Amino acid sequence: MLGAVADELSALHGEVWRVEGGDEPEVRGPGAMAVRLGKPHNTHPHHFDLVFLADRDRPETAVPDCVVGIDGGDHDPVRRGVEVWAATTGVSLIELVAHNGRFAGHLDPRDPDGMPGWHAIHGGMVGWGTGDRYHAVQDWLVRNPLPPALAPALGGDLGRDQLVGVKALFGSGGGEETAEVRVNGEPHPAASAALAALDWPRVAAGHAYARTFVLLVRRER
């Protein structure tokens, strides 16, 4: 698992990330950046909790998230899940340190596509699925910014005034729908309900899902 994380972050970052740490391994990148395995909260065999630290010696810089394996095709489901995590969450957190707009976009608190009251970094928007409309939810996500749509449900108190990770995963297939928002790794029922109520496309045949990640860097006073 950690080897897959190191490979994906190295490929996206253009810098070397490697697994180090002996009995307590972690993925270490340039400077003090690191990714560690978190305490599992799910018994699914392809579910992993990851904790990104902008500075591995400062616990307050930790941003937790999770990875779920993605089945389908001839690829390894865990590696595919890590690819999606790196392209959404990973790039946001690398951009926090790089701060040059190369890896993810910055949103001012007054930006209509942003989160009111917060400086935010918006990671990638990745979609996957099966059938002719596998990209439908991703296409909708690109056209419909989530931060302002979820802001009322998220509310003003997110537990921290800086480094708040907001993950959104949603889509449908096989007669079932998924709409999940997690804030710093924990489910947020109100925001998840707000996401489920939005008019993103529900596919009748095949599957279509999308995931994105927004890092709320700091609350503006």
ZIHUKA-V249335 format. One line per field, one symbol per residue. ss: DSSP state (a for helix, b for strand, c for the rest). Layout:
ss=???
//
This chain:
ss=caaaaaaaaaaaaccccbbbcaaacbbbcccccbbbbcccccccccbbbbbbbcccccaaabbbbbbbccccccccaaaaaaaaaaaaaaaaaaaaaaccccccbbbccccccccccbbbbbbbbbbbbbcccccaaaaaaaaccaaaaaaaaacccccccbbbbbbbbbbbbccbbbbbbbbccbbcaaaaaaaaacccccccccbbbbbbbbbbbbbcc
//
